[in-house]
Amino acid sequence: MAYLVAVGFGVSGSVFGKAVTAASPAAQGQGSQQAVEGGPPAPVVAQLESLRARIARHPNDDVALTQLGDMYLAANRFAQAIPFYRRALRANPHNVAAQTGLAQARDALRQ
């Protein structure tokens, strides 16, 4: 989701926060992409809030936990994604998406 939001809106950087400094070329409007300023776009914030509320109501919702992990993974926040994947796998050890996400996050941290 996060990747699609970034690509769809033609922005660069993390959907979780400020992406560039004022001195960088992207902040000066060079190129076809614009920097993410002041945080994630509204649709991403809505998705994050929805997932967090769903997890608060149903702490063992492995699908919601995996989706939140996927958002952190897509934003290159690998260390933050791992706990969500682990929780999802504790709730459902057969969740292939959580297994895959966890492996990807761990691999990314090793590099």
Protein Blocks (a to p, Z undefined) as FASTA:
>chain_A
ZZmmmmmnopgcjfkbcfbdfkbmklnopajbdcdehiacfklmmmmmmmmmmmmmmmml
mklmmmmmmmmmmnopaklmmmmmmmmmmmmmmlmklmmmmmmmmmmmmZZ
